[in-house]
Amino acid sequence: MSIKPLLVSLLFVVVSVLPGLGQSNADCRRINNTFQKKVCSGVENNKAAYLKELMERKSGEYTLNKVLEWTKANYDCFVCEDEPGFRGGSLLRKVVFEDALSICFFFVYDARVDMNTVERDGRTLIDWLQDDTEKAFDAAFETENEADKRYLIKQIRTGQKYFNIFRNNGAKFRNELRQGGSKF
């Protein structure tokens, strides 16, 4: 058997895979810091129409389906910066922090973004949300200040709301990703 057909096949595979790899990197490079700040600011203001318009302009697409495809493909390129009370992370983490439900619907139901990325802190979106909600629960249980308790209970309810939305739409815990299955 000749090695030539094997080398030709290998070369074909490498050539066909490389353009796809370059494409995703090029798209992330197109999403500069200024644009990321605009998008994160749109999340803070809970303006889904503004966010869709930003994505439309950046993608260069003018049909809703194409804009949603571009948003889904480039979702992992966006990272919101740290700020008081928020340690930074994905757009959906920012959505939870800001309680931006209309933005949540855009990313989860319209664009159908991947919610199972392991972020820089080593946790998936649902891991982070569970940890954050548990911390709020513990703090609410321990505090004697009524104003703090009300704020923390609101934070717990917000966490539960988003947990259900994300979980019912495919978000998984990191250990489930390793096992390839779901606890449910």
N, C-alpha and C positions, 0 to 999 in steps of 0.2 A: 504494500500500500504506500502510496506517495504522500509526502507531507504537504505538497503544493495545494491540494484541495482544502486541507485543514487550514492552512495559512490564509487562503483566499476567503474562506468562511469567516475566520476570525477578523480579518480586515473589514469585511462587510458589516459584521456586528458592531465593531468599534466605530466605523464611519456613520452608521445609522443611529447610534446612541448619542454620540457627541453633540450634534446640533441641538438636541433636546436639553442636554445639560447646560449648554451655553445660553440657551433661551431663558431658562429660569434665573440664572445668574445675572443676565443682562437686564431682566425686568426688575430685580431687586436693586440693581444699581440705579435704575431710573427713579426709584422711590427714595428721594433724598430726605435729609433731616427736616427741611422746611415743610415738605409735603406731609411727612409723618406727623409733624406738630399740628398742621391744619386738620388732618384726619382725627387725631386725638382730641383736638379742641372741638370738633364736630360731635364727638362722643360726649364730651362734657356738657354740651348744650342740648343733647338729645335731638339733634336735627337730622333725621333720616334723609329728607329730600336734599339737604345740603351735602351730605355724605355721598349720596348717589351721584349728584352733580360733579363732585370732586373726582369720583372714580371714573365717571364718563369722560371728563376732560383728560385725565391722566392716561386712560386706556386708549383714547383715540377712537373708541367705538361709540356708535350712536343708536344701537338697538339695545333694549333692556337685557335680552338674553346674552348678548356679547359682553356687556358691562358686568353682568353677574358672573359669567365665566372668567373674565379677567380678574374680578375681585376674589373669586375662589382660588384661582391659580396663584395670586400674589399675596394672599392673606398673611402668610408666614413672614413676609418681608416687613410687616409693620410691628413696631415695638413702641409702646408708650413709655415715656420717661418716668422716673421716680418723682414723687411729690409728697407733701405731708399726708400721711395716712395711706398712701399707695406706694408699694415698692416696685412699681413698674411691671411691664409684661405685655401680654397680647391685648389686642383690641377688645376681646370679650372679657378679659379681666377688668379692663377699664370700664366696660359697659356695666359690670356688676358694681364696681366701686361707685360709679355715678348714678346707678339705678336708671339706666337709659334703655327702657324697654323697647321703644320703637327702633333703636339701633340694633338691639338684640334680634328683633324680628328680621331686620334686613340681612344680618349675617347668618342667622340660623335657618330661617325659613326661605328667604329669597336666594341668597348666594350659596347656602349649604356648605359653609366653610368647614374645614377639618378641625374638629375640637379636640383631637387626640395627639397634638404635638406636645412633646416633652420640652418644657421651656427651660430657660437658663438656670432656674432654681431646682431643676430636676423633677418637677411635678407637672402633671397634666392640668388642664383647666379645672376638671372636676376634683382632683386631689387638692388643689389650691383652695377651691371653694369650700370643700368639706373642712379643711384645716381652719380657714378663716371663720367659718360659721361656728365651729367648735370653740375657738378662742373667744368669740363674742358670747357664746353661751356660758362658758366658764366665768368670764368677767361679769356678766349680768347676774350670775348666781352669787358672786362674791361681793359685789358692790352694795353699799347701803345708800348711796346717793340716788334719789328717785329720778332725777333728770338723766343721769348716766344710764340708769336701768332702762328707762323708756327708749333712749337712743339705741342701746344695745339690743333690745327686743325688736326694734324696727330693723336693725341690721340683720338679725337672725331671720326674720320673716323675708327680708329681701334675698338673703342667701338661699333660703328654702325655695323661693319662687324660681330663681335662676337655676338652682340645682335640678329641679323638676323639668324645666325647659331643656336644659342641656342633656340631661340623662335620657329623657324621652326622645331625643334626636341624635343619639349615638355617642355621646361623650362617655369615655371610659376612664377608669382608674389606671394608673401606671402598671400595677400588678396584673390587671386584666390584659393589658397590651402584651406583656411578657408571656402570659398564658395563652393568649389568642382567643379568649372567650369573655364571657360576662358572668357576673355573680348572680344574675337574675335569670 
